[in-house]
Amino acid sequence: MPKKTPFRIMLSLLLSGLFMSAFGNPSVRANSVWLPTQIAAGADGCEIASLPPIDWAHYHNYTEMVTILLALNQTYPHIVDLFSIGKSWQSRDIYCVRLTNESDSKPKAEVFFVGYHHAREPITAELTLYFAVYAATNFGLNQTVTDLLNNSEIYLVVALNVDGFDLFAVNDWQRKNARPTDEDFDGRIDEDPPEDENGNGFIDQLIDYTDPGAPTFIRWEGIDNDGDSYYGEDWVGGVDLNRNYNHSWQLGSTSPRSEIYKGPAPFSEPETQAIRDLVLAHNFTYAISFHSGAEMILYPWGNTYDPPPDEAEFIEISANLSAITGGTEYMQSSYLYYTYGVWDDWMYGVAGVLPFTCEIFENVTWGGVRESGPYPNTYWEGGLKYWFNPFPSGIESIVLRWLPTIFYMANRAIGEFHDVALSSIEASKTVVGEGFNVTFSIYVQNRGLVQETFNLTVYANTSVLATRTLTLASMTSATITVTWSTTGFAKGNYTIGAYATPVLGERKTGDNALIFGPVVVSLRGDVTGDGKVEGKDIALIAKAFGTLVGQSGYVPNADVNDDGRIDGKDIAVASKNYGAHFP
């Protein structure tokens, strides 16, 4: 761990929600993605005349982001579907992008990605925006992208905290949304935020370093707008959107002064309501929420150390995400710190989706800017902007590092969307007299998310014993019984195979086939399978004499005529052939 500077100590206090009370204050080329010129009606004041080159070396504001999304929708209408899922506190549209080949109407896997819960994390919006552009412009040109959009529907909320773009532009510490909030309880709202007085582009903190071992926060940069002798104690906004979801919400911070204020009620915020309604209207299997300020991969639960029911799958996926991003650390999120009312716990615990939080950037060398303060032994320190986000010149390299996580998750969902499988074969016996029957039970599953119709074929060596057409609803199973009459089959060992024909779109076909055996076709009365009818066969039948299938002591191979009981008929068959052998 890098040594904490005073700057990092301040952030730690902010993230813990203690700051206010502690101090008494109430394949695309870099930077050159061209899209065809389009004319389109604007939205939210965005008027598209033409789309210039998309510059990935600067952070896009809300208007620029919407302009690009509208142009994508106009230029690639068969790939890009753009729609508003709600409006923010400041009446901005929260846009969702659906990416899929709309000319292919078959059922498809649905996956979900969301960026920009927190205003000070604009790099996350750059990642989701970049993917939207990359997918739309490469469909039909890049086979990976084409396969992805032919077989999945990818939903992107490029930026959730849409008011945050403007808030962050004037206060690079801003985390929360724009809900009007009286943080200093003086009856006025949002009247005294920090301000960039010195024009350096950052919000600074005035620090007293009289004791170098225990630097002390004095105040935020800015003026005392409300004349109460405090500085920056009533920020614009807000509620921490990632504490406003209805899962263990009641345990979250009730203080509007806290950076992790949960809001007045679960889903009190229009932004989280929009996510809730979108998610509950779809059948997402996997989802990722992108954040910054660290580099790690987190999975539920955040509110307890108890492992999630799907822990093994969470660990497997996290390890894969780690590998494709260069060894990123991963863990259950509670092991970082406890969180309440968070997106991923709600997605998993209520919506039934397997979610991940990917923290995609931290500049561990950034210590903020520092200038001399107005009093002895003081200095101004600030600049969270480039701790949580790369310098503009580094945007694309971070995006390209994390872009594969979207491909991986969508491809995983595709691979599981259509999945018929065989899990076991059981035989009524493993030694059968020629001309008698043996019955096989094949356990068949539809592990996918849609109803499937497919063929099941059962073989003895290469001979087809039966073909059945099956229809199974999603996540259901059936036991199929096939009886093999060995009449006409030569004596010898047989391998029994079962094969479920892959359904359209199925990728995981390794579980479509099973084999069982050997099953020995032998002389009538040979119950040991050694090619002889002798005393030990009679003895085995006699030992199990009188038992029925399913009872203790019942020996399947001793049921010579396969009628479910071991009785005189079986003794008679063996006695009639006593002494026979082959070859």
N, C-alpha and C positions, 0 to 999 in steps of 0.2 A: 504494500500500500504506500502511495506517495505521502510524504509528510504534509500534514494539514497546515495550510497558511491561514491567517485570519479570515481571508476571503472564503475559504472552504468551511471554516467554523461558522461563519454567518449563514452559509447555505444550509449547513446541517441543522442549525436552529430553525431556519425557515421551513425545511422539509418536515421537521418534527412537530411543527405547528406551535412552537413555544416562543417564537421570536417576539411577537407583539407584547405578550405578557412579560417576557423576560426583561424588556427594556422600558416597560411602562407606557409605550405608545399604544393609545387606543388603536442486330447488330447495327447500332446507332453511333455516329461519329461525335466525338466530344464537341459540345457547344455549337452544334450545327445541324440540328434536326429541322429540315424543311418540310412543311406541309403545303398542299395545294392551296392557292388563294380561294377564299370563300366569302360570300356576302351572306350575312345572317342577321336576324333580329337579335338585339341585345337583351340582356336581363340584368337587373340590379345596376343599371347605368352602364353596362358593358356593351359597346357598339363595335361590332366586328366589321371593319372595312377590308382588311386582308390580314393574313397571319404572317408575321415576320419570322425569321429564324428564331427558334426557341433557345434562349441563352441559358445554359445550365451552370453558368458561373455567376449567377446572382440569385437571390431569394425572391420568388414570385409573391406579389401581394394578392389579395383576394380578387381584384379586378382582372389581373393578368391570368390567374388560375382559371377563372370562369371563362375568360376569352378563349383560352386554349381548349377547354372542355367543350364549349359550344362549337368551336371550329372542328374538333374531332367528330362530334356528333353530326355536323353537316357534311363533312367530307367522307366519313365512313359510316353511313347510317345503317348498313347491314351488319356492322360490327359493334358500334358504340351506341348505347342507349343511355341518354342523360336525363335524369329527372330529380326534382327536388323532393326531399323526404321531410322537410319542415323548415321553419324559419327560426333564426336566432333571436336573442333579446333585442338586437338592433336591426331586426327585420331583414337580415341577409338570408338568402336561400342556402340551405345545406344540401349540396348536390351529391347524388350517388351516381356512379357510372357502372353500367352493366356491360361487360365485354363478353361477347359470344358470337358465333356464326349464326345469325338469325335465320338464314336460309335452310339450316338443318334443325328441324323441329323435334327431333327425338328427345326423350328425357335425358337430362344431363346432371352431372354433379354440380352442386352449388357451394361456393366458398366465399368467404367474406374477409375484407381487409379494411382497416380504418387507420387513418393518420390524424395527427394533430389534435389530440385531446387537450394538450396544454399549450398555451400561447407561446411560451418561450422555447418551443421545440419545432421550429419551422422545417428543419431538415426532414422531419417525418412526412410532411406534405410534399416535399420535393420527391421523395421516394415513390409515393403512391401516384403522383402526377406523372413521373417519368415512366412508370410501368404502363399507365394508360396510353401514353404516347407510343411507347415501344411496341405494345401489343397491337394497337390499331394500325400502325404504319408497317408492321412486319407480317401481318396476316397475309397468307398467300405467297410470301417471299421466303419466309423462314419456316422450315418444317416443324420445328418444335413449337413455335407460336401457333401455327396453323392447327396442329393436332390438339393443342391446348384449348383453343377456342371452338374447335369442332366438337369437343367432348365435355366441355364444362361451361358454366356460367360464373363469371368472376365479378363479384360486386365490390366496388371500391368507394368508400367514403373518403375522398382525397383529403379533406380537412373537415373535422367535426367542429372545432372551436372557431368558427369563421369570423367572429368578431375579434378574435385574438390577433389577427394580422395587424390591425391598426393599434391595438393595445400594446403589442410587443414593440411596434415601431417607436413608441414614446417611452416605454419602460421595459427594458430587456430582462427584468426580473418577473414580469407578469406570468403567472401560471394559470389563474382561474379564468372563468368566463366573464361576461359583461353584465351579469345580473346586478341591478342597482342595489347597493348594500351600504348600510350605515355602520361602518366598522368601528367608529369611535363613539357611537351612541350619543351624538349631539343633536339628533333630529335632522341632520343634513346628510345628503348622500353623495359619495364619491367626490367630495369637495377638496380633498387635500392629498393628491397623489404625489409621488416623487416626480421631480422634473430635472431635465438635463440642462442645468444652468450654464455649465462651461462648454456646452456644445461639442463634447467629444464623442457623442453617439452612444454613451453608456450612462446608466444610473449608478452613481457612486455612493459609497457609504463613508461617513466621516469616522475615523478610527483614532482612539487615544492609545498611543503605544508607550506611555510613561513607564509601564511595567511591560517590557518586551515579551515576557513569558505569559502575560494575560492581557492581550489587547482588548480594548473595550469599545463597543459600538456607541457612538454619540447620537448620530441622526442620519437620515437619508438626505441626499442632495435634493435641493428644491427650496421653495419658500413656504412660509407658514400662511397658507391661503385663508385659513379660517380664524387666524388670530388667537389660537389657543396655546401658543408656545410649543407646540409639537410640530414636527415636520414629517410629511409623508405617512400620516397615520390613517388616512381614509382613501384607499386606492380605488380606482375604477373597477367595479365588480367586487366580489363575485363568489362563485361556487367552484370548487374543484370538481370538474365533470367526472373524474375518475374516482370519486367517492360518493357519487349520487345514484348508483345503481342499487336495486332492491335486493341485496344479498348481504346480510349482517350489517345493513346500513345503520341500524340503531346504535351500533357500537362506535360510530365515527365521531369526529370532532363536531361539537355544537357551537363553537366559537366562530363568529364571522371574521374575526381577526386572523384565524389560523389559515395557513397556506393550504391545508387539507380540509377546509370547511365542507361538510357534507351536504349543506343546503337545508331548507326548512322541511323537506319531505323527500322520500325516495322518488326519483323521476320527477322532481319538481322543475327541472330545467328542460327547455324545449329541445336542447341538443340531445340529451339522453333519452327523452321521449321519442325522438326521431330514430335513434338506434334501436330502441326497444321495439317499436312498431315494425321496422324493417326486418329485424331478426325473427320476430315471431311470425312474420308473413312468409318466411322461407324455410327451407329444409337444409340449412348449412351444416356441413359435417365438420369442417375445420375453419378456424379464423385466427387472424393475427392482428393485434393492435400495436402500432409502432410508436415508440417513445425515444427520448434521448436524455442524456445526462449521465449515462453509464453505458457499458457494453456488456450485455448479458441477455440470456433467454430465460424467461420465467413462466411457470405454469401453476395452476391452482393446487392447493388453496393458499389464499393470502391471510385468512383469518384464523388459521389453526395449523399446528404442526402435524395434525393427522394427515396421513397420505390420502390422495384422491383414489377412488375406486379403480380408475384407469391408470394407476401410477406407472405400470410397466410400459404402456403405450406412450405416456407423456415423456418418460425417460428416453425411450427409443427415438421418438421424433425430435426431442430436444438435442440428443446426441447427433442426429443427422443434420439438424439446422446448425449446430455448432461446427460440424465438420465442413459444411459448405461455406461458412463465413470465417473460416480460418482459426477455429479452436475457441470460439466464444464460450465463456463460462455459462453454465446453466444450473438451475436449481428450482425447487419449489419456492414460490415467492415469499412465503412466510419466513423462510430462512434468511431472507434479506432483511425484512422487517414486517411486522404485522400491518395488514391493510384491511379496511372495512368499506363495504359499498363499492367495490371495484368492478370494473368491466369483466375481467376474466372469471371471477367467481360467479357473477350472475350468468354469464354465457354458459358456464359449465353446470352450475347448480340448478338453474332455472330453465334455460333455453336448450340444454342438452347438447351443446356444441363443444368440441374439444378446442379450447382457445390457448393462445400463447401471447405473451407480451414480449416483444423484441425491443430492447434498449439498444439503439444502433450507433450511438456516438458519445464519447466523452474525451475531451482534450485534457489529459492529465497534466500537461505542462503549462496550461493556462493559469496564470495567477491574477488575472485582472490587470487593469491599468492603475498606476499609482502616481499621485501628485501631492505636493505639499499642502497641508491643511491650513486653515486660517488662524489656528492657535498653536502655541508651542507643543511639541511632542504629538502632533496630529498629522494625519495624511488622509487624502481621499483615495479610496480603493473601490473599484467597481468593474463592471463588464462581464456579466454572466453570459452574454450573447455567444461568445466564442469558447465557452466551456461546454455548453450543451450542443453547440452546432459548429461545424467546420467553417473555416474561412471560405468565402465564396468560391475561391479557386479550387477548393477541395470537395465541393458538393458532389460532383459526378463520381469521384472515386469512392465515396461512401455509398452512394446510391448503387453503384455497380457491385459493391461488395455484398449488399443485402438484397439486391434484386432476385438472386436465385431462391431466396426463401419463399417468394410468391410462387415461382414455378414449381418448387418442390411440393408445396402444400396443395396446389391445385392438381398436380399430377398424382399425388397420393389419393386425393378424393376421387379422381377419375378411376384409378385402379381399384377402388373399393366400391364404386357405384354399381357396377355390374359384376357380380361374383357368385356363380353357382359352384358348389363344392360337394365332394364326396368325403365323408369323414370315416366311414368304417364299412367293412363287409364281414358278415358272420355267416357260417355254414351250419346246416343242421348236422352234418357229419363230415369227416375228412376221408373216410374210406367207405365206398359204396360198391355193392355188387352190380355187375353189368346187368343192365335192364331195369334196375331199381332207380329210385329218385333221390336227389339231394336238393335241399331248398336253401337258397341264399337270401339274406336280408341285407339290403344296401341302404345306408343312412345318407340321405340327400339333403342338402341345405341350400337356401337362397340367402346368402350373407349380404346381398346388395340392398339398395334402397328403393328398388322398383320391382313390381311383379314381373316374373320372367316365365317364358315358355321355352322348353328345350327338350332334347332327346337324351334318354339314358339307354345305353347299350351294354349288354353283359355278354362276355365271351368265355368260352372254354378253349384255351389256347387261341387259335384263330377262328374258331367256329362261333357264330353268333347264336347265343341261346335265346335272347329276347331283346326287343327294342320297345321302350315305353316313351310316350310323349307326356311330359309333366308340366303343370303350371303351378308355380309356388309364389305366394305373396312375399313381399319383402320381409326378411328376417324370420322366415318360417322354415320348417323342415318336414320331411316325410320319410317313412321307412317303406321301401319298395321290395316286394317279395317276388323272387323268380325261382321257379322249380325246374330243375334240369332232369329230364328223363335220359338216362345213359344208354337207352336202346340204340344200337347202331354205332356206338363209340367203342373204339378199340380199348383193350385193357392197357393201363399205364398211368403215368402221372400227368395231371392237368393243372395249368395255372389259370385261375379265374380272374378275369379283368372286368372292371366297370369303367365306363367313360361317359361323362356328361359333355355333350357338345357345347363349346363356348358360345355364349350369347353375344349379340351384336354389341360391340364396345367393350367387351370383357378383356382385361389385360392380365389379370392374375389367374393364369390357367394351370399353374402347377398343382392345384388341388382339384382339378377336374377328373383325375384318373386315380384308380386304386387297383392293386392286385392282391390276390389271396391265394394261398396254396402252399404245398401241392394238395390237390384232392386226388386220391387214388381210386381209379376204376379197376376193380379186381374181380376175382371169382366170387360167386354168391356164397356167403358164409365165411369168407375171409374178412374178419373184423379187425385184424391187426395190420393189414396192408402189406404182408410179407410174401404174398403170392401163393400161400398155402392155406388149405382148410384142414385144421388139425385140432388136437386136444386143447391147446391153449385158447383157440377161438370158442370152442364149446364151453370151456371154463369161464371165459369172460362173459359170455351170454348168461350162463347159469348164475354167476355172481350178481348180475343186475336183474335177474329174473323177477318179474312182477312189478317193476317200476314203470312210472309214466314220465313223459317228458316234463321237465321242470321239477321233478322230485329229486330228493337226495338219493344218490346211488345210481341214478339213470346215466347210462353210458351211451352217447349218441351212436357211436360206431356199432354197438351191439344190437341196435334196432335195425336189423338187416332189411326189413321190408319198409322201413321209414313210415310206420303208421302211428308213431308216438307212444308205443308201448313195447315192452320187452316181454315176450311170452312164448308159448309153445310154437307159434308159427316161425319165430326166428330160430328156435332150436331145430325145427323140422328142416328148414332150408340148409342150415349148416350140416345137419346129419346126412341129408341127401347127397351133399357134395364132399362128404368127409374123405380125405385122402387126395383130393384133386390139387393140382398145383400148376403154375406156369412160370417160366417157359418150360 
